[in-house]
Amino acid sequence: MPASPIRKLVPYAEEAVKKGKSIYYLNIGQPDIKTPKIALQAVRESNIDVLAYSRSEGSEIYRQKISTYYSKHHINVTHNDIVVTTGGSEALLFAFGSIMDIDDEIIIPEPFYANYNGFSTASGVKVVPVISKIENNFALPPIEEFEKLITPKTKAILICNPGNPTGYLYSKEEIQKLAAIVKKHDLFLIADEVYREFTYDGNTHYSVMQETGLEDHAIMIDSVSKRYSMCGARVGCLVSKNKTLIQTVLKFAQARLSPPTLAQIASEAALETPQSYFNDVIEEYVERRNTLITELQKIEGVKVAKPKGAFYCIAELPVKNSDDFAQWILEHFDVNGETIMVAPAGGFYSTPGVGLNQIRIAYVLKEESLIKAVNILKEALKAYNN
């Protein structure tokens, strides 16, 4: 199993804290936005005498409410098309286990969410990467590049939309290009859409579940973690209109018994969160993104892609190895007792040697903290390269 590039530097961060340093954590997508009160209140006010298992596919009432939520986003599914999972992570594992056997292949545009490597390893599946580039903001690579990689072992294409770690938002036209190729080669198209609400600059999200003719091919992965700032709830879901697939996924769900009951109560209540909550959150993230990009662009030798969604960006640094650089900052560098923790981007690629001079930054801190953090990065680069 590969180590997480997001979490593997934690021991060095803990050691830095023991030495009295303060750290700006830019490495992990843990929003500082408050969880909707309605969700927490539902748990506090629940009058449960026995905290029992829920149904393996998740509470029927909760799934019905999720389908209603999706209909507001022009996604027409029923509760029977939904299996509730322990986070989006389990939904991905269930998808991999249901559609692929040992040594099958899945094509993923990279850089991609690092745990896709881990899920593939755990499932005995081979990741076949197709590289997207910082020069065009990590847009979908030419569809011909996907076509070249398809073999009899290929079972699926996986995208994250909007993307982690790039913040790229796939257009309707790009989704339709992918739809055409999966139909042509009878593949699945898995779309990790956990950042659906977070789109900026007037751009709108287009789901794979909105594309007609993909009923047997589309698998959507979702989660409450980022949408409602409920990362600790560990509630996600897998959505598909392919009945045979859902029946297979349900077998995996039955094997692990049930998703968390209390967290489903919180997640069900969170569906009542008013739109004003999201309007405020998106406004906050746009300001943070703009501040971060502006500050990064001031640093000589740094190249950065501007995100259209989610709350991550990839920055290319004037260093040879960002793993060494990120560890060095934690161990040996600070500005007035403050330092930063970033995620080396090499772990977001599966192609050896690619992305070694890149880092992923999660802009989940307040603007003043982001400004201080980027200044520390600027000073660290000066010291590291001298």
N, C-alpha and C positions, 0 to 999 in steps of 0.2 A: 504493500500500500504506500502511495506517495504521501509525504508529509504535507500539511497544509501551509502554503506560503503566507496565509493570513495569520496563522496561529503559531507557527514554529519558532518565532522570535520571542514568544511570551517569556521564557526563562530569562532572557537578557533584559527584557523590560522590567521584570520583577526585581532583578538584581540592581538595575538603575534606580528604582524606587527605594530600595533598601539603602542606597547610598545618598538618599535625600533629594534625588532629582524629580522634577515634575515632568510628565509626559503628555504631549498632545497625540492622541491616538487617531491616526489617519489610516490605520490598517484594516479596520473592520467596519462592515456596514451595520453598526448598531446605532440607529437614530437616537438623538437626544430629544426628539419630539415626544411630548407626553402621550401615553396611551389614552384613548377616549375614556372619560370617566364612566360612561354608560356600560362599558365592558367590565371594568373592575367592580362596579357596583352590582352587576348581575351575579358575580361570584360571591360577593359579600352577603348578598341577600338571598342566596339559594338556601332552601330549607331541606337539604338532603340529609336523610338519616343513615343511608348506606350508599357509599360512593361505589356504584356498581359499574360493570362493563357497559359500554354502549354497543350498538350494533356494529359489526365489523366494518360495514361500509359507511358508518357514521349515522348519527341521529337523522331520522327521516324528516323531522321538522326543520332541522338545520339545513339539510340538503335542499329542501323545497325553498327555503329562504335564499340559499345561494343561487339557485336557478332564477329566482326573481331578480336578485342583484345583477346577474349576468344579462337578463333581458333588457335592463336599463342601458347596457353597453352593446346592444344589438347582437347579443349572442343568445340564440334560442336553443336551450337545452332543458331537459327535464331532470328531476332529482334522480332518476334511474340512470342518467348518464354520468353521475358524479360518485366518486369514492373518496371519502374523507380520509386523510392520511396524517401521520405524525410529522408534520412539516412538509414543505415542498421536497425535501431531501428523500423522504420515504416514497413520495409519489414518483420521483425519478427512478428509484431503485425498483419499484413495482413495474414501471414501464419497461425498464431494461430487462427485467426477469421475464416479463410476459411476451415480449416480441423477439427476443434474441436468445440464442444458445451459445455455448462456449465457442470462442474463436470467431463469432460473427463480428461484423464491423458496423460502426456508426460514424458518419461524417459530421464534423463540427467545425464551423468557422472559428478560427482562433485569432486573438486571445479569447479564452472562454473561462467561465466560472471554474475555479480550480478543482472543485469537488467532482466535476464531470469526469476528470481523470480517476478519482477515487472510486466513484460509482461504477465506472467501466471495469476497473481492476477487480472490484468486489464481485462483479457479474461475469468475469472471464471474457469480457468483450474488448475488442481492439478499437481504439480511437484513431480515425483517419482524419487528420487536420487539413483544412484549406485556409491558407493565411490571408487575413485581411490586414490592411496597412494603415498606419497612422497618417500617412500623407493624404488619404481621402476620408479621414475621420472614422476609419474602420467600417466603411460601407460594405454591403454584401459583395463578396468576390464574384467575378464573372461566372455565370451559370455553367459555362463550358468547363471551368475548373472543377466543378462538382462532378460533371459528367465523366471526366477523365478518371475519376477516383472510384466510380461505381463498379463493383465486382459481384459475382454470384453470392458472396458473403455479406454484402451490404444489406442492412435491414432498415436503416433509418437515417434521417438528417435531423440534427438537433440545433435549435437556435435559442438564444435568450433575447427577449424583446420586450422593453428596452434592455440593453445589454449590460451585464456585469462581466467584465470589469470596464468596458469601454464607454458606457452611457449612450451607445448608438441606438437609434430608433429606426427599425426597418419600415420602409414605406409600403403602401398597399401594392405597388408595382413589384417590389422585391418579394413580398409574400406570394404574389401570383406567379412569379418565376419559379419559386420553390415548389408551389403547388403543382405546376405543370410537370416538373421533373419527377416528383414523387409519384404522380399518377402514371407517367410514362413508364417508370421502372418498377411500379407496384411496391413502393416503400412507405414507411411511416414518416410523418413530419411531426416531430415533438417540439413544442414551443413552450419554453419556460417564461411565463408572463406575470411573474410575481411583482413586477414594477409597473404594471399597467397604468396606474393612476399618475405616475410621475413622468409627464411629458411637458415639454417647454416650448416657448416661442410660437405658440399657436399650432403646433403639430399635434395630431391626434393618433391614438394607437389603433392599429388594425390587427385584429386577432385572427389566428388560423381558423378559429371556429366560425368566423364570419364568411369564409370563402366557400362558395357553393361547389359541390362535387368532391369535397374532401372528407365526406362523412366517414368513409372507411379508413382514411389515412391520417387524420388529424388527432393528435393527443396534446391536450393543454395541461400544463403544470401550474398550480397556483398556491398561494399561501397568504395567511393573515399577517405574517411577520413584519413586512415593511409597510404594507398598506395602512395598518393601524398601529404601527410601532409596538408590535406584540411578539417580538422575536422569541421570548421565553414561553409563549403559549404552546408552540410546536404543533400547530394545526395548519394543514394544507389540504390539497385535494388534487385528484387526477380526473380529467373530464374528457370524455370521448363519446361519439355517437356509434362507434363500432361495438356492437353488442357482444361479439365473441371476445374481443379484447377486454371489455368490462367484466365479463364472467371470469376470465383468467386472472385479472387484477384482484377480483374479489377473493380468489383462492389464496393469494398472497396476504390479503387483508385478514382473512380468517386465521391464517397461520400465526399472525402476530396478535390475534384476539380482537383488540379494538383500539381506536384512537382515544386520546385522553378526554374523559368525560367533563371535568371541570372546565378545561380549556375550550371545549365545544360550547359550553354555556356562555363563556366570555365572547367567543367568536360570533355566536348567534346574535348576542346583544350588540356587538360592534357593527353589525350590518345596518343598524339604525343610526349610525353616525351621520350627522347632517353634512351636506355638501360644503358648507362654510368651513368645516374642519379641513377638508382637502384643499380648498381655495387658499386658506392661510398657509398650509404646509407647502404647497407648490410655490407660492410667492416667496416663502422663506428659502426654499431650495434654489430658486432662480437667482436670488440675491447672493446666496453662498457660492453657487457655481460661477457667477460673473466675477465675484471678488477673487475666487481661487484662480480662475483662468487669467485674469488681469495681472495678478501678482506673479504667477508662474512665468508669464510672458516677459516679465521684467528681468528674469534671470538669464544671463548670457549662456548660450549653449543648451538651453532647455527647450524641447519641443513638446507641445501639448495638443491633444485633440479636444475639440469642444463638444461636450455631451449634449444630446437632444432629449435625454430622459434618464431615469434612475438617479443615483447620486454618487457616481464614480467617474473618474477620468484616468486615462493613462498618460503619464509624462515620461518622455525620453530624456535621460540625463547624460551629461558628459562624463560618464564613468564606464568602465569595462564590465563590472559585475555588481549589480545592484544588491545581490544577496550580501556580499562583503560590505558594501557601503551601508546598508540598513543595519547590519549588526554593529559595525564600527560606530555609527551614530549613537546607538544605545550604550555601548561600552565605553566610548572615549570622548564623546562630544556633548557639549551643552552651551547654551547662551544664558548666563545669569541663573544657572541651576535648572534650566528648562531644555528639554530635548523632544524629539519626535519619533514616532513609530510608523513606518510605512510598510506596505506589502510589496516585496520584490515581484516583478511581473513575469519572470521566467517560469514560475509555477503555473501561470495562466496559459502557457503554451504546452503542446506535447511534442512539437518539433524541436529536437535537440539544438541548443545554441541560439535559439531565437528569443528575443525579448530580454536578454540578459542586462541590457542597459536601461530598462524601463521599470517604473514602479506604478502601482495602482494607488490612487488617493481616494478615500471616501470622504466626501465633504459633508460629514454629519456633525460638524462642530459649528458653533456660532462664528459670525464673520470676524470678530476681533481675534478669536482664537486661530482662525485660518490664516489671518494676516501674520500673526506671530509665528505660526508653524512654518509658513513659507519663508519667512525671514531666517528662521533657524536652518531650513534646507539650503538657502542661499549661502549662509555663512559656513555651513558644513561642507558644501561642495568646494568652497575656496580652500578650506583647511585640508580636506581629503586629497585634493589634486596638487597640493604644494609639497 
